[in-house]
Amino acid sequence: MDLKTESLPGSREGVRIFRLTGPFTLPGVFEFQSLVRTSDDPVIIVDLNAVPFMDSAALGAIMYLHASRARRKDDYALVGVNERLQTMFQVGGVDEILVTYPTVAEAEAALRGKAASS
C-alpha cells in the first residue's frame, strides 16, 4: 500500500492539516516535502493516526518539517503518533525536540495563538 496524503483546512484560518494514510516510506517523502515547502499557513498539523510505520527517509522528512518551520518561526505539530513511531523517534534521539499532541483538536488548541495572529 502506498502513502496517501491529504491536505485539509484546519478549524480556523491559518491552520493546515496534512493527513497521512499508510506506511510513510521513501516513495511518499517527496510529496510530503512538497506539501511542506508550498504551505504558507502559520500552523501545520501532521495527522499520523493512520501511519503504521515510517522508515528513516520519512524520519528525515519529519526533521525537515521541524527545521523549516523553525527557520520560518512557524508552528507545527505531529498528532496520533503510535508506539512504533514514538520508539523510532526515541531511537533517533529526536523525541524530545519534535512537537507532538495526542489529537488534532489538542494541537489546534495549543497552537491557537500563532494562527490567530497571522
PDB file as gemmi writes it, atoms N, CA and C in Angstrom:
CRYST1    1.000    1.000    1.000  90.00  90.00  90.00 P 1                      
ATOM      1  N   MET A   1       0.837  -1.186   0.000  1.00  0.00           N  
ATOM      2  CA  MET A   1       0.000   0.000   0.000  1.00  0.00           C  
ATOM      3  C   MET A   1       0.881   1.250   0.000  1.00  0.00           C  
ATOM      4  N   ASP A   2       0.521   2.212  -0.818  1.00  0.00           N  
ATOM      5  CA  ASP A   2       1.267   3.464  -0.893  1.00  0.00           C  
ATOM      6  C   ASP A   2       0.721   4.466   0.111  1.00  0.00           C  
ATOM      7  N   LEU A   3       1.537   5.438   0.414  1.00  0.00           N  
ATOM      8  CA  LEU A   3       1.126   6.522   1.301  1.00  0.00           C  
ATOM      9  C   LEU A   3       0.123   7.405   0.572  1.00  0.00           C  
ATOM     10  N   LYS A   4      -0.973   7.713   1.253  1.00  0.00           N  
ATOM     11  CA  LYS A   4      -1.961   8.661   0.741  1.00  0.00           C  
ATOM     12  C   LYS A   4      -1.831   9.929   1.569  1.00  0.00           C  
ATOM     13  N   THR A   5      -1.747  11.070   0.904  1.00  0.00           N  
ATOM     14  CA  THR A   5      -1.573  12.350   1.585  1.00  0.00           C  
ATOM     15  C   THR A   5      -2.741  13.264   1.250  1.00  0.00           C  
ATOM     16  N   GLU A   6      -3.394  13.788   2.281  1.00  0.00           N  
ATOM     17  CA  GLU A   6      -4.481  14.745   2.086  1.00  0.00           C  
ATOM     18  C   GLU A   6      -4.104  16.061   2.754  1.00  0.00           C  
ATOM     19  N   SER A   7      -4.423  17.155   2.094  1.00  0.00           N  
ATOM     20  CA  SER A   7      -4.223  18.483   2.647  1.00  0.00           C  
ATOM     21  C   SER A   7      -5.588  19.065   2.947  1.00  0.00           C  
ATOM     22  N   LEU A   8      -5.859  19.319   4.232  1.00  0.00           N  
ATOM     23  CA  LEU A   8      -7.177  19.760   4.669  1.00  0.00           C  
ATOM     24  C   LEU A   8      -7.069  21.065   5.452  1.00  0.00           C  
ATOM     25  N   PRO A   9      -8.096  21.919   5.363  1.00  0.00           N  
ATOM     26  CA  PRO A   9      -8.081  23.123   6.193  1.00  0.00           C  
ATOM     27  C   PRO A   9      -8.327  22.764   7.653  1.00  0.00           C  
ATOM     28  N   GLY A  10      -7.725  23.530   8.541  1.00  0.00           N  
ATOM     29  CA  GLY A  10      -7.964  23.338   9.967  1.00  0.00           C  
ATOM     30  C   GLY A  10      -9.297  23.945  10.360  1.00  0.00           C  
ATOM     31  N   SER A  11      -9.568  24.004  11.646  1.00  0.00           N  
ATOM     32  CA  SER A  11     -10.847  24.521  12.127  1.00  0.00           C  
ATOM     33  C   SER A  11     -10.910  26.047  12.071  1.00  0.00           C  
ATOM     34  N   ARG A  12      -9.780  26.680  11.762  1.00  0.00           N  
ATOM     35  CA  ARG A  12      -9.761  28.137  11.599  1.00  0.00           C  
ATOM     36  C   ARG A  12      -8.681  28.501  10.586  1.00  0.00           C  
ATOM     37  N   GLU A  13      -8.744  29.729  10.116  1.00  0.00           N  
ATOM     38  CA  GLU A  13      -7.795  30.201   9.116  1.00  0.00           C  
ATOM     39  C   GLU A  13      -6.369  30.148   9.660  1.00  0.00           C  
ATOM     40  N   GLY A  14      -5.430  29.796   8.793  1.00  0.00           N  
ATOM     41  CA  GLY A  14      -4.030  29.758   9.190  1.00  0.00           C  
ATOM     42  C   GLY A  14      -3.561  28.401   9.659  1.00  0.00           C  
ATOM     43  N   VAL A  15      -4.479  27.417   9.687  1.00  0.00           N  
ATOM     44  CA  VAL A  15      -4.116  26.059  10.101  1.00  0.00           C  
ATOM     45  C   VAL A  15      -4.320  25.115   8.916  1.00  0.00           C  
ATOM     46  N   ARG A  16      -3.293  24.337   8.608  1.00  0.00           N  
ATOM     47  CA  ARG A  16      -3.353  23.343   7.536  1.00  0.00           C  
ATOM     48  C   ARG A  16      -3.092  21.989   8.161  1.00  0.00           C  
ATOM     49  N   ILE A  17      -3.908  21.000   7.819  1.00  0.00           N  
ATOM     50  CA  ILE A  17      -3.732  19.639   8.322  1.00  0.00           C  
ATOM     51  C   ILE A  17      -3.328  18.743   7.158  1.00  0.00           C  
ATOM     52  N   PHE A  18      -2.220  18.030   7.332  1.00  0.00           N  
ATOM     53  CA  PHE A  18      -1.803  17.018   6.375  1.00  0.00           C  
ATOM     54  C   PHE A  18      -2.116  15.665   6.993  1.00  0.00           C  
ATOM     55  N   ARG A  19      -3.082  14.966   6.412  1.00  0.00           N  
ATOM     56  CA  ARG A  19      -3.462  13.647   6.920  1.00  0.00           C  
ATOM     57  C   ARG A  19      -2.769  12.580   6.063  1.00  0.00           C  
ATOM     58  N   LEU A  20      -1.916  11.795   6.715  1.00  0.00           N  
ATOM     59  CA  LEU A  20      -1.183  10.736   6.026  1.00  0.00           C  
ATOM     60  C   LEU A  20      -1.829   9.393   6.346  1.00  0.00           C  
ATOM     61  N   THR A  21      -1.960   8.561   5.319  1.00  0.00           N  
ATOM     62  CA  THR A  21      -2.554   7.241   5.486  1.00  0.00           C  
ATOM     63  C   THR A  21      -1.665   6.219   4.797  1.00  0.00           C  
ATOM     64  N   GLY A  22      -1.240   5.205   5.559  1.00  0.00           N  
ATOM     65  CA  GLY A  22      -0.390   4.147   5.010  1.00  0.00           C  
ATOM     66  C   GLY A  22       1.031   4.291   5.502  1.00  0.00           C  
ATOM     67  N   PRO A  23       1.894   3.361   5.087  1.00  0.00           N  
ATOM     68  CA  PRO A  23       3.290   3.410   5.509  1.00  0.00           C  
ATOM     69  C   PRO A  23       3.995   4.637   4.928  1.00  0.00           C  
ATOM     70  N   PHE A  24       4.668   5.383   5.789  1.00  0.00           N  
ATOM     71  CA  PHE A  24       5.393   6.589   5.376  1.00  0.00           C  
ATOM     72  C   PHE A  24       6.832   6.176   5.101  1.00  0.00           C  
ATOM     73  N   THR A  25       7.124   5.940   3.823  1.00  0.00           N  
ATOM     74  CA  THR A  25       8.450   5.478   3.411  1.00  0.00           C  
ATOM     75  C   THR A  25       8.945   6.344   2.251  1.00  0.00           C  
ATOM     76  N   LEU A  26      10.138   6.050   1.777  1.00  0.00           N  
ATOM     77  CA  LEU A  26      10.803   6.868   0.767  1.00  0.00           C  
ATOM     78  C   LEU A  26       9.891   7.317  -0.384  1.00  0.00           C  
ATOM     79  N   PRO A  27       9.078   6.450  -0.982  1.00  0.00           N  
ATOM     80  CA  PRO A  27       8.248   6.923  -2.098  1.00  0.00           C  
ATOM     81  C   PRO A  27       7.288   8.064  -1.730  1.00  0.00           C  
ATOM     82  N   GLY A  28       6.880   8.167  -0.482  1.00  0.00           N  
ATOM     83  CA  GLY A  28       5.965   9.220  -0.069  1.00  0.00           C  
ATOM     84  C   GLY A  28       6.637  10.486   0.426  1.00  0.00           C  
ATOM     85  N   VAL A  29       7.954  10.414   0.610  1.00  0.00           N  
ATOM     86  CA  VAL A  29       8.696  11.537   1.193  1.00  0.00           C  
ATOM     87  C   VAL A  29       8.636  12.771   0.296  1.00  0.00           C  
ATOM     88  N   PHE A  30       8.774  12.582  -1.012  1.00  0.00           N  
ATOM     89  CA  PHE A  30       8.872  13.730  -1.915  1.00  0.00           C  
ATOM     90  C   PHE A  30       7.562  14.519  -1.961  1.00  0.00           C  
ATOM     91  N   GLU A  31       6.431  13.822  -1.990  1.00  0.00           N  
ATOM     92  CA  GLU A  31       5.145  14.510  -1.971  1.00  0.00           C  
ATOM     93  C   GLU A  31       4.960  15.256  -0.650  1.00  0.00           C  
ATOM     94  N   PHE A  32       5.333  14.614   0.457  1.00  0.00           N  
ATOM     95  CA  PHE A  32       5.215  15.257   1.769  1.00  0.00           C  
ATOM     96  C   PHE A  32       6.064  16.525   1.823  1.00  0.00           C  
ATOM     97  N   GLN A  33       7.316  16.437   1.385  1.00  0.00           N  
ATOM     98  CA  GLN A  33       8.201  17.612   1.428  1.00  0.00           C  
ATOM     99  C   GLN A  33       7.681  18.730   0.534  1.00  0.00           C  
ATOM    100  N   SER A  34       7.078  18.366  -0.591  1.00  0.00           N  
ATOM    101  CA  SER A  34       6.497  19.358  -1.477  1.00  0.00           C  
ATOM    102  C   SER A  34       5.348  20.095  -0.790  1.00  0.00           C  
ATOM    103  N   LEU A  35       4.502  19.351  -0.074  1.00  0.00           N  
ATOM    104  CA  LEU A  35       3.407  19.971   0.674  1.00  0.00           C  
ATOM    105  C   LEU A  35       3.952  20.943   1.720  1.00  0.00           C  
ATOM    106  N   VAL A  36       4.979  20.514   2.436  1.00  0.00           N  
ATOM    107  CA  VAL A  36       5.574  21.350   3.482  1.00  0.00           C  
ATOM    108  C   VAL A  36       6.157  22.624   2.869  1.00  0.00           C  
ATOM    109  N   ARG A  37       6.877  22.464   1.759  1.00  0.00           N  
ATOM    110  CA  ARG A  37       7.521  23.615   1.117  1.00  0.00           C  
ATOM    111  C   ARG A  37       6.514  24.629   0.585  1.00  0.00           C  
ATOM    112  N   THR A  38       5.387  24.163   0.079  1.00  0.00           N  
ATOM    113  CA  THR A  38       4.439  25.067  -0.569  1.00  0.00           C  
ATOM    114  C   THR A  38       3.382  25.627   0.380  1.00  0.00           C  
ATOM    115  N   SER A  39       3.323  25.142   1.606  1.00  0.00           N  
ATOM    116  CA  SER A  39       2.335  25.652   2.558  1.00  0.00           C  
ATOM    117  C   SER A  39       2.794  26.979   3.138  1.00  0.00           C  
ATOM    118  N   ASP A  40       1.907  27.978   3.071  1.00  0.00           N  
ATOM    119  CA  ASP A  40       2.236  29.252   3.705  1.00  0.00           C  
ATOM    120  C   ASP A  40       1.402  29.477   4.964  1.00  0.00           C  
ATOM    121  N   ASP A  41       0.756  28.413   5.433  1.00  0.00           N  
ATOM    122  CA  ASP A  41      -0.016  28.517   6.668  1.00  0.00           C  
ATOM    123  C   ASP A  41       0.925  28.624   7.862  1.00  0.00           C  
ATOM    124  N   PRO A  42       0.586  29.474   8.854  1.00  0.00           N  
ATOM    125  CA  PRO A  42       1.433  29.616  10.038  1.00  0.00           C  
ATOM    126  C   PRO A  42       1.477  28.360  10.905  1.00  0.00           C  
ATOM    127  N   VAL A  43       0.467  27.492  10.782  1.00  0.00           N  
ATOM    128  CA  VAL A  43       0.424  26.256  11.569  1.00  0.00           C  
ATOM    129  C   VAL A  43       0.178  25.076  10.644  1.00  0.00           C  
ATOM    130  N   ILE A  44       1.040  24.072  10.742  1.00  0.00           N  
ATOM    131  CA  ILE A  44       0.845  22.793  10.038  1.00  0.00           C  
ATOM    132  C   ILE A  44       0.687  21.708  11.090  1.00  0.00           C  
ATOM    133  N   ILE A  45      -0.351  20.910  10.929  1.00  0.00           N  
ATOM    134  CA  ILE A  45      -0.558  19.747  11.790  1.00  0.00           C  
ATOM    135  C   ILE A  45      -0.488  18.511  10.911  1.00  0.00           C  
ATOM    136  N   VAL A  46       0.389  17.583  11.263  1.00  0.00           N  
ATOM    137  CA  VAL A  46       0.544  16.345  10.509  1.00  0.00           C  
ATOM    138  C   VAL A  46      -0.142  15.234  11.294  1.00  0.00           C  
ATOM    139  N   ASP A  47      -1.223  14.708  10.722  1.00  0.00           N  
ATOM    140  CA  ASP A  47      -2.017  13.652  11.348  1.00  0.00           C  
ATOM    141  C   ASP A  47      -1.434  12.298  10.947  1.00  0.00           C  
ATOM    142  N   LEU A  48      -0.826  11.622  11.924  1.00  0.00           N  
ATOM    143  CA  LEU A  48      -0.171  10.328  11.687  1.00  0.00           C  
ATOM    144  C   LEU A  48      -0.989   9.153  12.226  1.00  0.00           C  
ATOM    145  N   ASN A  49      -2.256   9.379  12.562  1.00  0.00           N  
ATOM    146  CA  ASN A  49      -3.094   8.316  13.129  1.00  0.00           C  
ATOM    147  C   ASN A  49      -3.138   7.060  12.269  1.00  0.00           C  
ATOM    148  N   ALA A  50      -3.114   7.224  10.952  1.00  0.00           N  
ATOM    149  CA  ALA A  50      -3.253   6.085  10.044  1.00  0.00           C  
ATOM    150  C   ALA A  50      -1.919   5.669   9.426  1.00  0.00           C  
ATOM    151  N   VAL A  51      -0.810   6.035  10.079  1.00  0.00           N  
ATOM    152  CA  VAL A  51       0.526   5.645   9.606  1.00  0.00           C  
ATOM    153  C   VAL A  51       1.045   4.544  10.523  1.00  0.00           C  
ATOM    154  N   PRO A  52       1.097   3.293  10.023  1.00  0.00           N  
ATOM    155  CA  PRO A  52       1.533   2.194  10.884  1.00  0.00           C  
ATOM    156  C   PRO A  52       3.038   2.208  11.167  1.00  0.00           C  
ATOM    157  N   PHE A  53       3.831   2.701  10.209  1.00  0.00           N  
ATOM    158  CA  PHE A  53       5.282   2.783  10.412  1.00  0.00           C  
ATOM    159  C   PHE A  53       5.882   3.768   9.427  1.00  0.00           C  
ATOM    160  N   MET A  54       7.112   4.189   9.722  1.00  0.00           N  
ATOM    161  CA  MET A  54       7.865   5.038   8.801  1.00  0.00           C  
ATOM    162  C   MET A  54       9.305   4.554   8.760  1.00  0.00           C  
ATOM    163  N   ASP A  55       9.976   4.867   7.655  1.00  0.00           N  
ATOM    164  CA  ASP A  55      11.383   4.494   7.542  1.00  0.00           C  
ATOM    165  C   ASP A  55      12.265   5.712   7.829  1.00  0.00           C  
ATOM    166  N   SER A  56      13.571   5.524   7.697  1.00  0.00           N  
ATOM    167  CA  SER A  56      14.495   6.604   8.038  1.00  0.00           C  
ATOM    168  C   SER A  56      14.359   7.788   7.091  1.00  0.00           C  
ATOM    169  N   ALA A  57      13.983   7.547   5.830  1.00  0.00           N  
ATOM    170  CA  ALA A  57      13.769   8.656   4.897  1.00  0.00           C  
ATOM    171  C   ALA A  57      12.593   9.512   5.361  1.00  0.00           C  
ATOM    172  N   ALA A  58      11.546   8.877   5.843  1.00  0.00           N  
ATOM    173  CA  ALA A  58      10.384   9.608   6.350  1.00  0.00           C  
ATOM    174  C   ALA A  58      10.750  10.375   7.613  1.00  0.00           C  
ATOM    175  N   LEU A  59      11.558   9.779   8.469  1.00  0.00           N  
ATOM    176  CA  LEU A  59      12.013  10.494   9.666  1.00  0.00           C  
ATOM    177  C   LEU A  59      12.801  11.734   9.250  1.00  0.00           C  
ATOM    178  N   GLY A  60      13.598  11.599   8.211  1.00  0.00           N  
ATOM    179  CA  GLY A  60      14.319  12.759   7.676  1.00  0.00           C  
ATOM    180  C   GLY A  60      13.361  13.836   7.201  1.00  0.00           C  
ATOM    181  N   ALA A  61      12.256  13.440   6.584  1.00  0.00           N  
ATOM    182  CA  ALA A  61      11.251  14.402   6.116  1.00  0.00           C  
ATOM    183  C   ALA A  61      10.583  15.101   7.295  1.00  0.00           C  
ATOM    184  N   ILE A  62      10.366  14.362   8.382  1.00  0.00           N  
ATOM    185  CA  ILE A  62       9.795  14.968   9.596  1.00  0.00           C  
ATOM    186  C   ILE A  62      10.790  15.986  10.176  1.00  0.00           C  
ATOM    187  N   MET A  63      12.064  15.641  10.160  1.00  0.00           N  
ATOM    188  CA  MET A  63      13.082  16.571  10.655  1.00  0.00           C  
ATOM    189  C   MET A  63      13.184  17.806   9.743  1.00  0.00           C  
ATOM    190  N   TYR A  64      12.974  17.600   8.434  1.00  0.00           N  
ATOM    191  CA  TYR A  64      12.938  18.735   7.500  1.00  0.00           C  
ATOM    192  C   TYR A  64      11.784  19.664   7.875  1.00  0.00           C  
ATOM    193  N   LEU A  65      10.615  19.083   8.168  1.00  0.00           N  
ATOM    194  CA  LEU A  65       9.461  19.877   8.613  1.00  0.00           C  
ATOM    195  C   LEU A  65       9.830  20.675   9.855  1.00  0.00           C  
ATOM    196  N   HIS A  66      10.411  20.011  10.839  1.00  0.00           N  
ATOM    197  CA  HIS A  66      10.803  20.660  12.099  1.00  0.00           C  
ATOM    198  C   HIS A  66      11.743  21.842  11.833  1.00  0.00           C  
ATOM    199  N   ALA A  67      12.775  21.607  11.044  1.00  0.00           N  
ATOM    200  CA  ALA A  67      13.784  22.644  10.787  1.00  0.00           C  
ATOM    201  C   ALA A  67      13.226  23.789   9.948  1.00  0.00           C  
ATOM    202  N   SER A  68      12.441  23.468   8.932  1.00  0.00           N  
ATOM    203  CA  SER A  68      11.925  24.518   8.056  1.00  0.00           C  
ATOM    204  C   SER A  68      10.911  25.394   8.794  1.00  0.00           C  
ATOM    205  N   ARG A  69      10.090  24.796   9.655  1.00  0.00           N  
ATOM    206  CA  ARG A  69       9.133  25.586  10.428  1.00  0.00           C  
ATOM    207  C   ARG A  69       9.872  26.468  11.442  1.00  0.00           C  
ATOM    208  N   ALA A  70      10.931  25.946  12.043  1.00  0.00           N  
ATOM    209  CA  ALA A  70      11.718  26.737  12.994  1.00  0.00           C  
ATOM    210  C   ALA A  70      12.365  27.934  12.295  1.00  0.00           C  
ATOM    211  N   ARG A  71      12.904  27.715  11.102  1.00  0.00           N  
ATOM    212  CA  ARG A  71      13.529  28.808  10.343  1.00  0.00           C  
ATOM    213  C   ARG A  71      12.521  29.916  10.039  1.00  0.00           C  
ATOM    214  N   ARG A  72      11.307  29.523   9.711  1.00  0.00           N  
ATOM    215  CA  ARG A  72      10.256  30.496   9.371  1.00  0.00           C  
ATOM    216  C   ARG A  72       9.547  31.047  10.608  1.00  0.00           C  
ATOM    217  N   LYS A  73       9.886  30.502  11.759  1.00  0.00           N  
ATOM    218  CA  LYS A  73       9.205  30.855  13.015  1.00  0.00           C  
ATOM    219  C   LYS A  73       7.709  30.552  12.937  1.00  0.00           C  
ATOM    220  N   ASP A  74       7.393  29.461  12.258  1.00  0.00           N  
ATOM    221  CA  ASP A  74       6.021  28.970  12.168  1.00  0.00           C  
ATOM    222  C   ASP A  74       5.900  27.712  13.017  1.00  0.00           C  
ATOM    223  N   ASP A  75       4.671  27.357  13.344  1.00  0.00           N  
ATOM    224  CA  ASP A  75       4.424  26.211  14.218  1.00  0.00           C  
ATOM    225  C   ASP A  75       4.021  24.970  13.433  1.00  0.00           C  
ATOM    226  N   TYR A  76       4.245  23.836  14.075  1.00  0.00           N  
ATOM    227  CA  TYR A  76       3.791  22.559  13.525  1.00  0.00           C  
ATOM    228  C   TYR A  76       3.530  21.636  14.702  1.00  0.00           C  
ATOM    229  N   ALA A  77       2.818  20.576  14.415  1.00  0.00           N  
ATOM    230  CA  ALA A  77       2.631  19.521  15.411  1.00  0.00           C  
ATOM    231  C   ALA A  77       2.404  18.208  14.679  1.00  0.00           C  
ATOM    232  N   LEU A  78       2.864  17.140  15.310  1.00  0.00           N  
ATOM    233  CA  LEU A  78       2.570  15.776  14.861  1.00  0.00           C  
ATOM    234  C   LEU A  78       1.509  15.231  15.800  1.00  0.00           C  
ATOM    235  N   VAL A  79       0.465  14.633  15.262  1.00  0.00           N  
ATOM    236  CA  VAL A  79      -0.576  14.063  16.113  1.00  0.00           C  
ATOM    237  C   VAL A  79      -0.797  12.597  15.755  1.00  0.00           C  
ATOM    238  N   GLY A  80      -1.300  11.846  16.737  1.00  0.00           N  
ATOM    239  CA  GLY A  80      -1.594  10.439  16.501  1.00  0.00           C  
ATOM    240  C   GLY A  80      -0.358   9.571  16.345  1.00  0.00           C  
ATOM    241  N   VAL A  81       0.703   9.905  17.055  1.00  0.00           N  
ATOM    242  CA  VAL A  81       1.966   9.156  16.956  1.00  0.00           C  
ATOM    243  C   VAL A  81       1.805   7.844  17.721  1.00  0.00           C  
ATOM    244  N   ASN A  82       1.811   6.737  16.989  1.00  0.00           N  
ATOM    245  CA  ASN A  82       1.643   5.439  17.654  1.00  0.00           C  
ATOM    246  C   ASN A  82       2.938   4.999  18.342  1.00  0.00           C  
ATOM    247  N   GLU A  83       2.864   3.897  19.061  1.00  0.00           N  
ATOM    248  CA  GLU A  83       4.002   3.419  19.842  1.00  0.00           C  
ATOM    249  C   GLU A  83       5.218   3.124  18.968  1.00  0.00           C  
ATOM    250  N   ARG A  84       4.975   2.568  17.796  1.00  0.00           N  
ATOM    251  CA  ARG A  84       6.076   2.224  16.891  1.00  0.00           C  
ATOM    252  C   ARG A  84       6.808   3.484  16.407  1.00  0.00           C  
ATOM    253  N   LEU A  85       6.031   4.515  16.049  1.00  0.00           N  
ATOM    254  CA  LEU A  85       6.653   5.773  15.613  1.00  0.00           C  
ATOM    255  C   LEU A  85       7.371   6.451  16.772  1.00  0.00           C  
ATOM    256  N   GLN A  86       6.756   6.425  17.949  1.00  0.00           N  
ATOM    257  CA  GLN A  86       7.379   7.019  19.136  1.00  0.00           C  
ATOM    258  C   GLN A  86       8.721   6.354  19.433  1.00  0.00           C  
ATOM    259  N   THR A  87       8.759   5.042  19.292  1.00  0.00           N  
ATOM    260  CA  THR A  87      10.015   4.311  19.502  1.00  0.00           C  
ATOM    261  C   THR A  87      11.069   4.751  18.490  1.00  0.00           C  
ATOM    262  N   MET A  88      10.654   4.928  17.235  1.00  0.00           N  
ATOM    263  CA  MET A  88      11.602   5.380  16.215  1.00  0.00           C  
ATOM    264  C   MET A  88      12.130   6.773  16.561  1.00  0.00           C  
ATOM    265  N   PHE A  89      11.257   7.659  17.044  1.00  0.00           N  
ATOM    266  CA  PHE A  89      11.693   8.996  17.426  1.00  0.00           C  
ATOM    267  C   PHE A  89      12.694   8.914  18.584  1.00  0.00           C  
ATOM    268  N   GLN A  90      12.445   7.997  19.532  1.00  0.00           N  
ATOM    269  CA  GLN A  90      13.348   7.836  20.678  1.00  0.00           C  
ATOM    270  C   GLN A  90      14.694   7.290  20.230  1.00  0.00           C  
ATOM    271  N   VAL A  91      14.684   6.253  19.397  1.00  0.00           N  
ATOM    272  CA  VAL A  91      15.928   5.648  18.901  1.00  0.00           C  
ATOM    273  C   VAL A  91      16.713   6.673  18.088  1.00  0.00           C  
ATOM    274  N   GLY A  92      15.992   7.496  17.323  1.00  0.00           N  
ATOM    275  CA  GLY A  92      16.638   8.542  16.529  1.00  0.00           C  
ATOM    276  C   GLY A  92      17.093   9.727  17.351  1.00  0.00           C  
ATOM    277  N   GLY A  93      16.707   9.750  18.631  1.00  0.00           N  
ATOM    278  CA  GLY A  93      17.124  10.828  19.520  1.00  0.00           C  
ATOM    279  C   GLY A  93      16.415  12.146  19.272  1.00  0.00           C  
ATOM    280  N   VAL A  94      15.232  12.092  18.629  1.00  0.00           N  
ATOM    281  CA  VAL A  94      14.529  13.334  18.295  1.00  0.00           C  
ATOM    282  C   VAL A  94      13.193  13.478  19.037  1.00  0.00           C  
ATOM    283  N   ASP A  95      12.866  12.512  19.885  1.00  0.00           N  
ATOM    284  CA  ASP A  95      11.567  12.534  20.569  1.00  0.00           C  
ATOM    285  C   ASP A  95      11.401  13.766  21.454  1.00  0.00           C  
ATOM    286  N   GLU A  96      12.502  14.307  21.969  1.00  0.00           N  
ATOM    287  CA  GLU A  96      12.413  15.467  22.862  1.00  0.00           C  
ATOM    288  C   GLU A  96      12.261  16.788  22.113  1.00  0.00           C  
ATOM    289  N   ILE A  97      12.595  16.820  20.824  1.00  0.00           N  
ATOM    290  CA  ILE A  97      12.501  18.092  20.097  1.00  0.00           C  
ATOM    291  C   ILE A  97      11.267  18.178  19.205  1.00  0.00           C  
ATOM    292  N   LEU A  98      10.691  17.044  18.836  1.00  0.00           N  
ATOM    293  CA  LEU A  98       9.510  17.072  17.974  1.00  0.00           C  
ATOM    294  C   LEU A  98       8.284  17.512  18.770  1.00  0.00           C  
ATOM    295  N   VAL A  99       7.427  18.287  18.145  1.00  0.00           N  
ATOM    296  CA  VAL A  99       6.206  18.786  18.779  1.00  0.00           C  
ATOM    297  C   VAL A  99       5.087  17.793  18.503  1.00  0.00           C  
ATOM    298  N   THR A 100       4.580  17.161  19.554  1.00  0.00           N  
ATOM    299  CA  THR A 100       3.534  16.155  19.369  1.00  0.00           C  
ATOM    300  C   THR A 100       2.363  16.424  20.312  1.00  0.00           C  
ATOM    301  N   TYR A 101       1.177  16.048  19.842  1.00  0.00           N  
ATOM    302  CA  TYR A 101      -0.049  16.100  20.629  1.00  0.00           C  
ATOM    303  C   TYR A 101      -0.845  14.842  20.323  1.00  0.00           C  
ATOM    304  N   PRO A 102      -1.680  14.401  21.261  1.00  0.00           N  
ATOM    305  CA  PRO A 102      -2.467  13.189  21.017  1.00  0.00           C  
ATOM    306  C   PRO A 102      -3.469  13.328  19.864  1.00  0.00           C  
ATOM    307  N   THR A 103      -4.107  14.511  19.752  1.00  0.00           N  
ATOM    308  CA  THR A 103      -5.170  14.676  18.750  1.00  0.00           C  
ATOM    309  C   THR A 103      -5.015  15.997  17.999  1.00  0.00           C  
ATOM    310  N   VAL A 104      -5.694  16.075  16.857  1.00  0.00           N  
ATOM    311  CA  VAL A 104      -5.718  17.308  16.071  1.00  0.00           C  
ATOM    312  C   VAL A 104      -6.319  18.442  16.902  1.00  0.00           C  
ATOM    313  N   ALA A 105      -7.416  18.154  17.604  1.00  0.00           N  
ATOM    314  CA  ALA A 105      -8.080  19.186  18.410  1.00  0.00           C  
ATOM    315  C   ALA A 105      -7.142  19.757  19.476  1.00  0.00           C  
ATOM    316  N   GLU A 106      -6.384  18.899  20.132  1.00  0.00           N  
ATOM    317  CA  GLU A 106      -5.444  19.370  21.161  1.00  0.00           C  
ATOM    318  C   GLU A 106      -4.327  20.210  20.535  1.00  0.00           C  
ATOM    319  N   ALA A 107      -3.846  19.792  19.369  1.00  0.00           N  
ATOM    320  CA  ALA A 107      -2.803  20.557  18.688  1.00  0.00           C  
ATOM    321  C   ALA A 107      -3.333  21.924  18.270  1.00  0.00           C  
ATOM    322  N   GLU A 108      -4.543  21.951  17.716  1.00  0.00           N  
ATOM    323  CA  GLU A 108      -5.124  23.229  17.297  1.00  0.00           C  
ATOM    324  C   GLU A 108      -5.314  24.158  18.495  1.00  0.00           C  
ATOM    325  N   ALA A 109      -5.770  23.625  19.604  1.00  0.00           N  
ATOM    326  CA  ALA A 109      -5.974  24.440  20.811  1.00  0.00           C  
ATOM    327  C   ALA A 109      -4.643  24.988  21.325  1.00  0.00           C  
ATOM    328  N   ALA A 110      -3.603  24.162  21.318  1.00  0.00           N  
ATOM    329  CA  ALA A 110      -2.295  24.569  21.834  1.00  0.00           C  
ATOM    330  C   ALA A 110      -1.630  25.600  20.918  1.00  0.00           C  
ATOM    331  N   LEU A 111      -1.879  25.509  19.635  1.00  0.00           N  
ATOM    332  CA  LEU A 111      -1.217  26.395  18.671  1.00  0.00           C  
ATOM    333  C   LEU A 111      -2.137  27.522  18.224  1.00  0.00           C  
ATOM    334  N   ARG A 112      -3.193  27.757  18.947  1.00  0.00           N  
ATOM    335  CA  ARG A 112      -4.212  28.750  18.586  1.00  0.00           C  
ATOM    336  C   ARG A 112      -3.646  30.147  18.378  1.00  0.00           C  
ATOM    337  N   GLY A 113      -2.766  30.582  19.264  1.00  0.00           N  
ATOM    338  CA  GLY A 113      -2.240  31.945  19.193  1.00  0.00           C  
ATOM    339  C   GLY A 113      -1.538  32.254  17.902  1.00  0.00           C  
ATOM    340  N   LYS A 114      -0.760  31.308  17.406  1.00  0.00           N  
ATOM    341  CA  LYS A 114       0.022  31.544  16.190  1.00  0.00           C  
ATOM    342  C   LYS A 114      -0.893  31.765  14.986  1.00  0.00           C  
ATOM    343  N   ALA A 115      -1.899  30.922  14.815  1.00  0.00           N  
ATOM    344  CA  ALA A 115      -2.775  31.042  13.647  1.00  0.00           C  
ATOM    345  C   ALA A 115      -3.634  32.300  13.746  1.00  0.00           C  
ATOM    346  N   ALA A 116      -4.061  32.626  14.940  1.00  0.00           N  
ATOM    347  CA  ALA A 116      -4.943  33.785  15.121  1.00  0.00           C  
ATOM    348  C   ALA A 116      -4.226  35.097  14.871  1.00  0.00           C  
ATOM    349  N   SER A 117      -2.918  35.113  15.107  1.00  0.00           N  
ATOM    350  CA  SER A 117      -2.174  36.363  14.980  1.00  0.00           C  
ATOM    351  C   SER A 117      -1.658  36.595  13.582  1.00  0.00           C  
ATOM    352  N   SER A 118      -1.873  35.669  12.683  1.00  0.00           N  
ATOM    353  CA  SER A 118      -1.332  35.836  11.334  1.00  0.00           C  
ATOM    354  C   SER A 118      -2.202  36.701  10.462  1.00  0.00           C  
TER     355      SER A 118                                                      
END                                                                             
